[in-house]
Amino acid sequence: MAMDILTAIIPTIIDYTVRPVGSQIRGGVGKTTLAKEVYREAVKEKFFDDVVIILNVKEKTSNEKIQKEITKKLRMDVNESEDMETRANVLRARIKEGKPRVILDDVLERIDFEAVGFVGVPNYNRILKEATQLAKKCGGLPVLVVAVASALRESSLEEWKYALRSFKRFDKKESNEKAFLALKWSYEQLEDRELKQLFLLCGVIAGRSCEVHLIRMHELVRDVAVRMAN
C-alpha cells in the first residue's frame, strides 16, 4: 500500500513548476512515514538541487514560524531579526536560482504561500471547498486525488464545481466502480488524442519490457486503462 501511494505521488513532485502538491489521507495511515519516504526518494534520485522536509507543521502556529524553519533547512543566510517580508524576498531569490522542493508534513491550517516567499504559487483558497469535497469523493486514495487534481490544475472555480457535480453522480456506485469512473473522468479531460492512445497502450503493455525500458503503471490505473482499451 505504501509503495503504491509513493508511486502515485513521486511523478507530481518532480514536476518543476512552482505549485503545491497535496495528499489528503485519513488519520492513522502513516502520512508522516509517507512524507519521509517521499523525501528520501527525492534525495536519493537527486530530483532537485535541494530537498527539505518540515515535520509536524501543525505545531508551527504562524506563517512566520514556517518561513523561518524553511529558510533554516535550506541553509539560507537570513538574520533571525529580519522581518517576514525581507525573508520572503530572500526565499524567492533562492527559489529562482535553484530548484528546491519543500515537503510540509501534517498541515492543518491554510498557509499563505506568497507571504512565506513561494513566488508564483497560485492561491488555492478559492477552490478549497470544492477540492476538499472532491478529495473525499476519491476516498482519500492518493492515486485518484493526484489524477483528478492534475486534470483540474489550471481550471476555474466553475470547472471545479462542474467536476464535483459529475463526481456526485458516482455516489451510489461500489468503491471499485467509483475508482474506475474517477480515473475514466480524468482520462476524458485529456485534450490530446495521441496522449489518450498512449495512456491506453501503456496500460495494455504495463509490466512488460519494451526494448530497454520496463513499462510501469499503478495497478488500479492499469486496470482502468485495460478495461477502457477493451
C-alpha positions as CSV (number, residue, x, y, z in Angstrom):
1,M,0.0,0.0,0.0
2,A,2.8,2.5,1.0
3,M,4.7,1.8,-2.2
4,D,1.5,2.3,-4.3
5,I,1.0,5.7,-2.7
6,L,4.6,6.6,-3.2
7,T,4.4,5.6,-6.8
8,A,1.4,7.8,-7.3
9,I,2.9,10.9,-5.6
10,I,6.5,10.9,-7.0
11,P,5.6,11.9,-10.6
12,T,3.8,15.0,-9.2
13,I,6.6,16.3,-7.0
14,I,9.2,16.0,-9.8
15,D,7.1,18.5,-11.9
16,Y,9.4,21.5,-11.8
17,T,6.6,24.1,-11.9
18,V,6.2,26.1,-8.7
19,R,3.0,24.8,-7.2
20,P,1.8,22.9,-4.1
21,V,1.2,19.2,-4.3
22,G,-1.1,17.9,-1.6
23,S,-2.1,14.4,-0.3
24,Q,-5.2,14.3,1.9
25,I,-5.3,10.9,3.7
26,R,-7.3,9.9,6.7
27,G,-5.5,9.8,10.1
28,G,-3.6,6.8,11.2
29,V,-2.5,5.5,7.8
30,G,1.1,6.9,8.0
31,K,1.1,10.3,6.4
32,T,4.4,11.3,8.2
33,T,6.0,8.0,7.2
34,L,4.9,8.6,3.6
35,A,6.3,12.2,3.7
36,K,9.7,10.8,4.9
37,E,9.7,8.2,2.2
38,V,9.0,10.9,-0.5
39,Y,11.8,12.9,1.0
40,R,14.3,10.0,1.0
41,E,13.4,9.1,-2.6
42,A,13.8,12.7,-3.8
43,V,17.2,13.0,-2.2
44,K,18.4,9.6,-3.4
45,E,17.4,10.2,-7.0
46,K,18.6,13.8,-6.9
47,F,15.4,15.2,-8.5
48,F,16.2,18.7,-7.2
49,D,19.1,21.0,-6.3
50,D,17.9,20.7,-2.7
51,V,15.1,19.0,-0.8
52,V,14.0,19.7,2.7
53,I,11.2,18.3,4.9
54,I,9.4,20.1,7.7
55,L,7.6,17.7,10.1
56,N,4.6,18.5,12.2
57,V,3.8,21.8,10.6
58,K,0.6,21.9,12.7
59,E,2.8,22.7,15.7
60,K,4.2,25.8,13.9
61,T,1.4,28.3,14.8
62,S,2.1,31.0,12.2
63,N,3.3,31.5,8.6
64,E,6.4,33.3,10.0
65,K,7.5,30.2,12.0
66,I,7.0,28.0,9.0
67,Q,9.0,30.5,6.9
68,K,11.9,30.6,9.5
69,E,12.0,26.8,9.5
70,I,12.2,26.6,5.7
71,T,15.0,29.1,5.4
72,K,16.9,27.3,8.2
73,K,16.5,23.9,6.5
74,L,17.7,25.4,3.2
75,R,20.8,26.7,5.0
76,M,20.0,30.3,3.9
77,D,21.9,33.2,5.4
78,V,19.0,35.1,6.9
79,N,19.2,37.1,10.1
80,E,16.6,36.0,12.7
81,S,15.8,39.6,13.4
82,E,14.8,40.3,9.8
83,D,11.1,40.9,9.2
84,M,8.9,38.3,7.3
85,E,8.8,40.3,4.1
86,T,12.6,40.6,3.9
87,R,13.0,36.8,4.5
88,A,10.3,36.2,1.8
89,N,12.3,38.2,-0.8
90,V,15.4,36.2,0.0
91,L,13.5,32.9,-0.2
92,R,12.0,33.9,-3.6
93,A,15.6,34.7,-4.9
94,R,16.7,31.3,-3.6
95,I,13.9,29.5,-5.4
96,K,14.6,31.4,-8.7
97,E,18.3,30.4,-8.7
98,G,17.8,26.8,-8.0
99,K,15.1,24.0,-7.8
100,P,14.5,23.4,-4.2
101,R,11.5,21.3,-3.1
102,V,9.9,21.8,0.3
103,I,7.9,18.9,1.8
104,L,5.4,20.0,4.5
105,D,4.1,17.3,6.8
106,D,0.8,17.4,8.8
107,V,-0.6,20.7,7.6
108,L,-3.9,21.5,9.3
109,E,-4.3,25.3,8.6
110,R,-4.1,27.3,5.5
111,I,-0.6,28.6,4.6
112,D,-0.1,32.0,2.8
113,F,2.5,30.8,0.3
114,E,3.0,34.2,-1.2
115,A,3.7,35.8,2.2
116,V,6.1,33.0,3.1
117,G,8.0,33.6,-0.1
118,F,6.9,30.9,-2.7
119,V,6.7,33.2,-5.7
120,G,4.3,32.1,-8.4
121,V,2.3,29.6,-6.2
122,P,-1.4,30.0,-7.1
123,N,-3.9,30.9,-4.4
124,Y,-6.0,27.8,-3.9
125,N,-8.1,29.1,-1.1
126,R,-10.9,30.0,-3.6
127,I,-11.3,26.3,-4.6
128,L,-10.6,24.8,-1.2
129,K,-14.2,23.8,-0.5
130,E,-14.6,22.0,-3.9
131,A,-11.1,20.5,-3.7
132,T,-11.8,19.1,-0.2
133,Q,-15.1,17.6,-1.3
134,L,-13.5,16.1,-4.4
135,A,-10.8,14.5,-2.3
136,K,-13.5,12.9,-0.2
137,K,-15.2,11.6,-3.3
138,C,-11.9,10.0,-4.2
139,G,-11.9,8.2,-0.9
140,G,-8.6,9.8,0.1
141,L,-6.8,7.4,-2.3
142,P,-3.7,9.3,-3.5
143,V,-3.7,7.8,-7.0
144,L,-7.2,9.2,-7.5
145,V,-6.6,12.5,-5.8
146,V,-3.4,13.1,-7.9
147,A,-5.2,12.1,-11.2
148,V,-8.2,14.4,-10.5
149,A,-6.2,17.3,-9.2
150,S,-3.8,17.2,-12.1
151,A,-6.7,17.3,-14.6
152,L,-8.1,20.4,-12.8
153,R,-4.7,22.1,-12.2
154,E,-5.4,25.2,-14.3
155,S,-9.2,25.1,-14.0
156,S,-11.5,27.9,-13.0
157,L,-13.8,27.7,-9.9
158,E,-16.8,26.9,-12.1
159,E,-14.9,24.0,-13.7
160,W,-14.1,22.6,-10.2
161,K,-17.8,22.9,-9.3
162,Y,-18.8,21.1,-12.5
163,A,-16.3,18.3,-11.7
164,L,-17.8,18.0,-8.2
165,R,-21.3,17.7,-9.7
166,S,-20.0,15.0,-12.0
167,F,-18.5,13.0,-9.1
168,K,-21.7,13.2,-7.1
169,R,-23.3,11.0,-9.7
170,F,-20.9,8.2,-8.7
171,D,-22.0,8.3,-5.0
172,K,-24.2,5.2,-5.2
173,K,-21.6,3.1,-7.1
174,E,-19.5,0.4,-5.5
175,S,-16.0,1.5,-4.5
176,N,-14.2,-0.3,-7.4
177,E,-16.6,1.2,-9.9
178,K,-16.2,4.7,-8.3
179,A,-12.4,4.4,-8.8
180,F,-12.9,3.4,-12.4
181,L,-15.3,6.3,-13.1
182,A,-13.0,8.8,-11.4
183,L,-10.0,7.7,-13.5
184,K,-12.1,7.5,-16.6
185,W,-13.2,11.1,-16.0
186,S,-9.6,12.2,-15.6
187,Y,-8.7,10.4,-18.8
188,E,-11.5,12.2,-20.6
189,Q,-10.1,15.6,-19.6
190,L,-7.0,14.9,-21.8
191,E,-7.3,17.0,-24.9
192,D,-4.5,15.4,-26.9
193,R,-5.9,12.3,-28.8
194,E,-2.4,10.8,-29.1
195,L,-1.8,11.2,-25.3
196,K,-5.0,9.3,-24.7
197,Q,-3.9,6.5,-27.1
198,L,-0.5,6.4,-25.4
199,F,-2.2,6.0,-22.0
200,L,-4.3,3.0,-23.2
201,L,-1.2,1.4,-24.8
202,C,0.8,1.8,-21.6
203,G,-2.0,0.1,-19.7
204,V,-2.0,-2.8,-22.1
205,I,1.8,-3.4,-22.0
206,A,2.4,-2.4,-18.4
207,G,4.7,-4.8,-16.6
208,R,6.4,-5.8,-19.8
209,S,9.8,-4.7,-21.2
210,C,9.8,-2.5,-24.2
211,E,13.3,-2.6,-25.7
212,V,15.5,-1.4,-22.8
213,H,12.6,0.1,-20.7
214,L,10.2,-1.6,-18.3
215,I,6.7,0.0,-18.5
216,R,5.3,0.5,-15.0
217,M,1.9,1.7,-14.0
218,H,-0.1,1.8,-10.8
219,E,-2.2,-1.4,-10.7
220,L,-5.5,0.5,-10.3
221,V,-4.6,2.8,-13.2
222,R,-3.5,-0.1,-15.4
223,D,-6.8,-2.0,-14.8
224,V,-8.7,1.1,-15.8
225,A,-6.6,1.5,-19.0
226,V,-7.0,-2.2,-19.9
227,R,-10.8,-2.0,-19.3
228,M,-11.1,1.1,-21.5
229,A,-8.9,-0.3,-24.2
230,N,-11.1,-3.4,-24.4
